[in-house]
Amino acid sequence: MNFIKPRPDEPTRPRQIWSQGEAESNHLWFPSFDHPNDFITSEIVATVEKPLSVISNGKLISAKDNPDGTRSFDWKIDEPHATYLTSIIVGEFVPVVGAYAGVPITTNVYRSELAEGKITAARLPEMVKFFSEKTGVKYPYAKYAQTTVRDFGGGMENISATTQTDNMIHDARTEVDSTADSLESHELAHQWFGDYVTCRSWSDIWLNESFATYFQALWDEHSLGHDDFLYLDVRGNQESYYSAW
């Protein structure tokens, strides 16, 4: 569990709490057996100060204001999932809202970055559509959310509620040369490969990552064309593999 707050050298740092369960850390904030073949359903009820909000897994059952100036949120997911995919985020966010096939698709960003968030997340509903059609399995959860937070490295495919680095938010000028599509599509692909279907043991975690990396490449082919698929993804992954030896 990570706690972010302003500090003397960075007084504008946001107030946030976010969890990171993979691989074996969720037992530090709720009783669990941190192994990928141990499946649970979960419900998270949290009360926070206004104007903070809570994002977690599954469906928002209720959100209410309390007389003492706090707000209470109740999130519940009925689909069994590995314990490491359970998550909570607390912070001040505004939603970029989309949908596909009746499924709400939300990107939660800082209010000061709402315009850039709309640019960054513009293709996310199309990604959900593409992966649903490519796999032949419709997106399996009540909602998909991705939330940007401070001091987070990359992305984490928590079930129905991906955590993303706030560095992924781009303005229109940046989007000309670089997008966050690779990160967004990779973490989204994990909702099928890693979340809906989960590896049996940590020694098999490479299967989660390999399928997500492949479907990230398929999205690049779909959106950018076959040449980019071959150069950026096939060649790029090959070079990364060889350089690791």
C-alpha positions in Angstrom: 0.0 0.0 0.0 1.5 3.3 -1.1 0.7 6.7 0.4 1.4 9.8 -1.6 1.2 13.4 -0.2 2.7 16.8 -0.6 6.2 17.4 0.7 8.5 20.4 1.1 10.3 19.9 -2.2 7.1 19.1 -4.1 4.2 20.9 -2.4 1.8 20.2 -5.3 2.0 16.4 -5.1 -1.5 14.9 -5.0 -2.9 13.1 -2.0 -3.3 9.5 -3.0 -3.4 5.9 -1.8 -2.8 3.1 -4.2 -2.1 -0.6 -3.8 0.2 -2.9 -5.8 -0.5 -6.6 -5.3 1.5 -8.4 -7.9 3.2 -10.6 -7.0 2.9 -11.2 -3.3 2.0 -7.9 -1.5 -1.7 -7.9 -1.1 -1.5 -9.9 2.2 0.0 -6.8 3.7 -3.4 -5.0 3.6 -5.9 -7.8 3.7 -5.7 -11.5 4.7 -4.9 -13.5 1.5 -2.8 -16.3 0.1 -0.7 -14.5 -2.5 -0.7 -17.2 -5.2 -2.2 -16.9 -8.6 -4.3 -20.1 -8.4 -6.1 -18.9 -5.2 -9.3 -17.3 -6.5 -11.7 -15.1 -4.5 -14.6 -12.7 -5.0 -14.1 -9.4 -3.3 -15.9 -6.3 -1.9 -14.2 -3.2 -0.8 -16.0 -0.6 1.4 -13.9 2.6 2.1 -14.7 5.9 3.7 -12.5 8.9 2.7 -12.4 12.6 3.2 -14.1 14.8 0.6 -13.2 15.5 -2.2 -11.3 12.2 -2.5 -12.9 9.3 -4.3 -12.2 5.5 -4.3 -11.8 3.3 -7.4 -11.7 -0.5 -7.0 -12.7 -3.7 -8.7 -16.0 -4.6 -10.2 -19.2 -2.6 -9.9 -19.8 0.5 -7.8 -22.7 -0.6 -5.5 -23.0 2.7 -3.7 -21.3 6.1 -3.2 -22.7 8.4 -0.5 -21.9 11.6 1.3 -21.7 11.4 5.1 -22.7 14.1 7.7 -19.1 14.3 8.9 -17.7 15.5 5.6 -16.6 12.1 4.4 -17.7 9.9 1.5 -18.2 6.1 1.5 -17.8 3.9 -1.5 -18.8 0.2 -1.9 -17.2 -1.7 -4.8 -18.0 -5.4 -5.4 -16.9 -8.0 -8.0 -18.6 -11.4 -8.2 -16.2 -12.9 -10.8 -13.6 -15.1 -9.1 -10.1 -13.7 -9.5 -6.6 -14.2 -8.2 -5.9 -12.3 -5.0 -3.1 -10.3 -6.5 -5.5 -8.6 -8.8 -7.5 -6.9 -6.0 -6.8 -3.2 -5.8 -7.8 0.1 -4.3 -7.0 3.7 -5.4 -7.9 6.8 -3.4 -7.4 10.3 -4.9 -9.0 13.3 -6.6 -9.9 12.4 -10.1 -12.3 13.4 -12.9 -13.5 10.7 -15.4 -13.1 10.5 -19.1 -16.1 8.5 -19.9 -16.7 6.1 -22.8 -18.5 2.8 -23.5 -18.6 -0.3 -25.7 -21.5 -2.7 -25.9 -23.0 -1.2 -22.8 -19.8 -1.6 -20.7 -18.7 1.7 -19.1 -15.1 2.5 -20.0 -13.5 5.2 -17.8 -10.1 6.8 -17.6 -9.7 8.7 -14.3 -7.3 11.6 -14.5 -6.3 14.8 -12.6 -8.7 17.7 -13.1 -5.8 19.8 -14.5 -5.2 17.1 -17.2 -8.8 16.5 -18.3 -8.3 17.8 -21.8 -5.1 15.7 -22.3 -6.8 12.7 -20.7 -9.5 12.9 -23.4 -6.8 12.8 -26.0 -4.9 10.0 -24.4 -7.9 7.7 -23.8 -9.7 8.5 -27.1 -9.0 5.0 -28.6 -9.7 2.9 -25.5 -13.3 1.9 -26.4 -12.1 0.8 -29.8 -9.4 -1.3 -28.1 -12.1 -3.0 -26.0 -14.1 -3.7 -29.2 -11.0 -5.0 -31.1 -9.9 -7.4 -28.3 -13.5 -8.6 -27.8 -13.8 -9.5 -31.5 -10.3 -10.8 -31.8 -10.6 -13.2 -28.9 -14.2 -14.1 -29.5 -14.9 -13.4 -25.8 -16.7 -10.2 -24.9 -15.2 -8.0 -22.3 -16.0 -10.1 -19.1 -16.6 -7.5 -16.4 -19.1 -4.8 -15.4 -16.8 -2.0 -16.2 -13.3 -1.1 -17.3 -11.4 1.7 -15.6 -7.9 2.9 -15.8 -6.7 5.4 -13.2 -3.5 7.5 -13.4 -1.5 7.9 -10.2 1.8 9.4 -9.0 5.1 7.5 -8.6 3.8 4.4 -10.3 6.0 2.5 -12.7 4.1 1.6 -15.9 0.7 -0.2 -15.6 -0.9 -2.9 -13.6 -3.9 -4.9 -14.8 -5.9 -5.1 -11.6 -9.2 -6.8 -12.5 -11.5 -4.3 -14.2 -9.5 -1.5 -12.7 -6.1 -0.9 -14.2 -3.6 1.3 -12.4 -1.5 3.5 -14.8 1.4 5.9 -14.3 0.3 9.5 -14.6 3.2 9.9 -17.1 1.0 8.3 -19.8 -1.1 11.4 -20.2 -0.2 13.2 -23.5 -1.3 16.5 -25.1 -2.2 16.8 -28.8 1.4 17.8 -29.8 3.0 14.9 -28.0 0.5 12.5 -29.6 1.9 13.3 -33.1 5.1 11.5 -32.2 4.2 9.2 -29.2 1.0 7.8 -27.8 0.2 5.7 -24.7 -1.5 3.1 -26.9 1.1 0.4 -26.2 0.7 0.8 -22.5 -3.1 1.0 -22.6 -3.6 -1.9 -25.0 -1.1 -4.1 -23.1 -2.9 -3.6 -19.7 -6.3 -4.0 -21.3 -5.2 -7.2 -23.0 -4.4 -8.6 -19.6 -8.1 -8.4 -18.7 -8.4 -11.5 -20.9 -4.9 -12.9 -20.5 -3.9 -12.8 -16.8 -7.3 -11.8 -15.2 -10.0 -13.8 -17.0 -7.5 -16.6 -17.6 -4.8 -16.7 -15.0 -1.5 -18.6 -14.8 -1.4 -21.6 -12.4 1.8 -20.6 -10.7 4.3 -17.7 -10.7 6.7 -19.8 -12.8 4.0 -19.4 -15.6 3.7 -15.6 -15.3 5.5 -15.3 -18.6 2.3 -16.6 -20.3 0.3 -13.6 -18.9 2.9 -11.2 -20.3 3.5 -12.9 -23.6 -0.2 -12.9 -24.6 -0.6 -9.3 -23.5 2.5 -8.3 -25.5 1.2 -10.2 -28.6 -2.2 -8.6 -28.4 -0.6 -5.2 -27.9 1.2 -5.9 -31.2 -2.1 -6.9 -32.8 -3.5 -3.6 -31.8 -0.6 -1.7 -33.3 -1.2 -3.7 -36.5 -4.8 -2.8 -36.5 -4.3 0.9 -35.8 -1.0 1.6 -37.5 -0.6 -1.0 -40.2 1.3 -4.2 -40.9 4.7 -2.4 -41.5 4.6 -0.9 -38.0 3.6 -4.2 -36.6 6.6 -5.9 -38.1 9.1 -3.1 -37.3 7.9 -1.8 -33.9 6.6 -5.0 -32.4 8.1 -8.1 -34.0 11.6 -6.6 -34.5 11.5 -4.6 -31.3 10.5 -7.6 -29.2 13.1 -9.7 -30.9 15.8 -7.1 -30.1 14.7 -6.9 -26.5 14.9 -10.7 -26.2 18.4 -11.0 -27.6 19.7 -8.0 -25.6 18.6 -9.8 -22.4 21.0 -12.7 -23.1 
